[in-house]
Amino acid sequence: MVKAVELVGVYTDRAGGPEKAQPKTVRIELYRGELIGQPVASSEIAELFWFGERDDYFQLAPSIANKILPDLLVRGILAWGRRGP
């Protein structure tokens, strides 16, 4: 369960997938809120994992690595020590 939901931003970038495939664009509406309880994968989400500042950014979807993380760092929403890959 989540409460106090707030829109963080809307991001558009190329979708992940094979580089030789026809490029596709993804639009992400990112929200944040207060998490109550443990998150559980459901519906089309098969697995959840935590990603931290010391993890490899290249494991992320392009939209997250290229647009979302840099924006969250610049705006101070994530207080990580580095600024990107």
N, C-alpha and C positions, 0 to 999 in steps of 0.2 A: 504494500500500500504506500502511496505517496501523497503528501499534502503540501500546500503552499507552492503550487506549480507556477513557474515563471518562464516565459519565452526568453531564451538566451540569444538566439539569432537564427537566420535562415541562410543556408550555405548551398552553393551549387558548384559542382566539380565533376570530373570524369568518374564514371563508375569503375570499380575494380574488375579485374578479369584478365584473360589472356591479352597480351599486347597486340597480337595479330588479329584479334576479333574487331568487328565493327565498333568504333567508340560509342559509348552511351553516356548520357549525363544523368546524374542523380541530384535531387533537390532534398535537402535535409532541414527539417524544422527541429531545432534542438531546444529542449526544455530542461529545467532543473527544478528539483523539489526536495523536500525532506523525506528521506526513505525511512519507513517504519517496517521493521522485520527484515528477513533475509530475502534478497531477490531470487527468483526462480525462473529458469528458462521455460517458455511456453509458446504456443502457437508456432509461428515460423522460426522462432529463435531456438536453436538446438542446444546451444551451450553458452554459458557466461564465463568470462574470465576477467581478472583485474589487470589493468595496464598501468604501470608506473613510470616515473621520469627516467629510470635507468633501463627500461626496456627498449627494444629495437623498434624505432618508428616505422621502419620499412615493412613490418608485419601488419601494419594497419591499412585500411582502405585509403585510396588516394585522397578522398574528400576529408578524412580525419587528419591525415598527416599534412596535407597541403593547406587546408583552410581552417578547420575547426581548432586543432591544437594551437597553431600560431595565434589565432584570434583570442583564445582563452588565456594564453600566456601574456599577450600584450595588454589585455584588459584586466589582468590580475585575478581572473576567476580561478585559474590554477596558479599556485604559488611555487612553481618548480624553478630550479636554479638555472636550467638551460632554455634556449629559445628555439629548439627544433632539431631536425636531423642533421 
